[in-house]
Amino acid sequence: MLWPMTSYQLAQVNIGRIVGPLDGPELSGFVAQLPEINALADNSPGFVWRMVDEDGADATGFRPDDSDGMLLINCSVWESVEALRAYVYHSDHLRVLSRRREWFHRMPEAHQALWWVPAGHRPSIAEAMERVALVRERGSGPEAFTFRDPYPAPTVTV
């Protein structure tokens, strides 16, 4: 489905609980692929921005929940749902995604959210976690949705 052009971009967040410490053997395969997969995202059509921690390589230094030191966050901004979908499901990212159960515990509740942001906006960790909470509480809606039930970007009236 193609959405009309707007002055909005698509933000996405996904969170996951890792099966062991980042520097441990359980996560070595995941950590080894991060530079390649992040470069793939950075160079994908429609990519705008991704959250990085102080070292500037990725977001693995962030812990979005102070009570859960094993929870990681990934947040980025894209031009459209189609651009993000192409990266996630139709690029080499799928190879890594298919191995996620090796590195992340299955989460019983929603662990992903998509939402529209004004062009140029960069979501904070708190904002991203609020969007995950919205999907958990309400399901997909215009404020936060999933790939299965996307919503079009808001239209701008002049």
C-alpha positions as CSV (number, residue, x, y, z in Angstrom):
1,M,0.0,0.0,0.0
2,L,1.4,3.4,-0.9
3,W,0.7,6.4,1.3
4,P,0.7,10.0,0.0
5,M,3.8,12.2,0.5
6,T,3.6,14.2,3.7
7,S,5.9,16.1,6.0
8,Y,6.0,13.1,8.3
9,Q,8.5,10.2,8.6
10,L,8.1,6.8,10.2
11,A,9.7,6.1,13.5
12,Q,10.1,2.5,14.7
13,V,11.2,0.9,17.9
14,N,11.8,-2.7,18.9
15,I,12.9,-3.9,22.2
16,G,14.3,-7.3,23.2
17,R,15.5,-9.2,26.2
18,I,18.9,-10.7,25.5
19,V,19.8,-14.2,26.6
20,G,23.1,-13.3,28.2
21,P,25.5,-10.4,28.6
22,L,26.5,-8.5,25.4
23,D,30.2,-9.5,25.9
24,G,29.3,-13.2,26.6
25,P,29.5,-16.1,24.3
26,E,25.7,-16.3,23.9
27,L,25.6,-13.0,22.1
28,S,28.9,-13.1,20.2
29,G,27.2,-14.0,16.9
30,F,24.7,-11.1,17.3
31,V,27.4,-8.5,18.3
32,A,29.7,-9.6,15.4
33,Q,26.9,-8.8,12.9
34,L,25.9,-5.4,14.3
35,P,28.3,-3.3,12.2
36,E,27.3,-5.0,9.0
37,I,23.6,-4.8,9.7
38,N,23.7,-1.2,10.9
39,A,25.7,-0.2,7.7
40,L,23.0,-2.0,5.6
41,A,20.3,0.1,7.3
42,D,22.3,3.3,7.0
43,N,22.6,2.8,3.3
44,S,19.1,1.5,2.6
45,P,16.7,3.5,0.5
46,G,14.4,5.5,2.7
47,F,16.6,5.4,5.8
48,V,16.8,8.7,7.8
49,W,18.3,8.1,11.2
50,R,19.0,5.5,13.9
51,M,19.5,5.9,17.6
52,V,23.1,5.4,18.8
53,D,24.7,5.5,22.2
54,E,27.7,7.4,23.4
55,D,30.2,5.3,21.3
56,G,28.2,6.2,18.2
57,A,28.2,2.7,16.6
58,D,24.8,1.3,17.8
59,A,22.3,1.5,20.7
60,T,23.5,-1.5,22.7
61,G,24.7,0.8,25.5
62,F,21.2,2.0,26.3
63,R,18.9,0.2,28.8
64,P,15.4,1.5,28.2
65,D,14.1,0.0,31.5
66,D,16.1,0.7,34.7
67,S,14.7,-2.4,36.3
68,D,15.8,-4.7,33.4
69,G,19.5,-4.7,32.5
70,M,19.0,-7.2,29.8
71,L,16.5,-5.2,27.7
72,L,17.9,-3.6,24.5
73,I,16.3,-1.0,22.3
74,N,16.6,-0.3,18.6
75,C,15.0,2.9,17.3
76,S,15.2,4.5,13.8
77,V,13.4,6.8,11.4
78,W,12.5,6.0,7.8
79,E,10.8,7.8,5.0
80,S,7.9,5.3,4.8
81,V,6.5,2.0,6.0
82,E,7.5,0.5,2.6
83,A,11.1,1.6,3.0
84,L,11.3,0.1,6.5
85,R,9.5,-3.1,5.4
86,A,12.0,-3.5,2.5
87,Y,14.9,-3.3,4.9
88,V,13.5,-5.6,7.5
89,Y,12.0,-8.3,5.3
90,H,13.6,-8.0,1.9
91,S,17.3,-7.4,2.6
92,D,20.2,-9.2,4.3
93,H,18.6,-8.1,7.6
94,L,16.2,-11.0,7.3
95,R,19.1,-13.4,7.8
96,V,19.9,-11.9,11.2
97,L,16.2,-11.5,12.1
98,S,15.6,-15.2,11.4
99,R,18.2,-16.0,14.1
100,R,16.7,-13.7,16.8
101,R,15.6,-16.6,19.1
102,E,19.3,-17.5,19.5
103,W,20.0,-14.1,21.1
104,F,16.7,-12.8,22.5
105,H,14.0,-14.3,24.7
106,R,10.5,-14.5,23.3
107,M,8.5,-11.6,24.7
108,P,4.9,-12.4,25.6
109,E,3.8,-8.8,25.0
110,A,4.3,-6.4,22.1
111,H,7.9,-5.5,21.5
112,Q,7.6,-3.2,18.5
113,A,5.8,0.0,17.6
114,L,5.7,2.2,14.5
115,W,4.5,5.8,14.5
116,W,4.6,9.0,12.5
117,V,6.8,11.9,13.5
118,P,7.3,15.3,11.9
119,A,10.2,15.2,9.5
120,G,13.4,16.0,11.3
121,H,12.1,14.7,14.7
122,R,14.4,12.2,16.5
123,P,12.5,10.1,19.1
124,S,13.9,9.7,22.6
125,I,14.0,6.4,24.5
126,A,11.1,7.6,26.7
127,E,9.0,8.4,23.6
128,A,9.8,5.1,22.0
129,M,8.9,3.1,25.1
130,E,5.6,5.1,25.4
131,R,4.7,3.9,21.9
132,V,5.4,0.3,22.8
133,A,3.2,0.7,25.8
134,L,0.4,2.1,23.6
135,V,0.5,-0.9,21.3
136,R,0.5,-3.2,24.4
137,E,-2.5,-1.3,25.9
138,R,-4.6,-0.5,22.8
139,G,-3.3,-2.5,19.9
140,S,-2.6,-0.7,16.6
141,G,-4.0,2.8,16.3
142,P,-2.9,6.1,14.7
143,E,-0.6,6.9,17.6
144,A,1.3,3.6,17.5
145,F,0.9,0.6,15.2
146,T,2.5,-2.5,13.8
147,F,3.5,-3.8,10.4
148,R,0.4,-5.9,10.4
149,D,-1.9,-3.0,10.8
150,P,-0.2,0.2,9.5
151,Y,-1.8,3.6,9.6
152,P,-1.2,6.4,7.0
153,A,0.8,9.4,7.9
154,P,-1.2,12.4,9.1
155,T,-2.2,14.8,6.4
156,V,-1.2,18.4,6.6
157,T,-3.8,21.0,5.8
158,V,-2.7,24.4,4.7
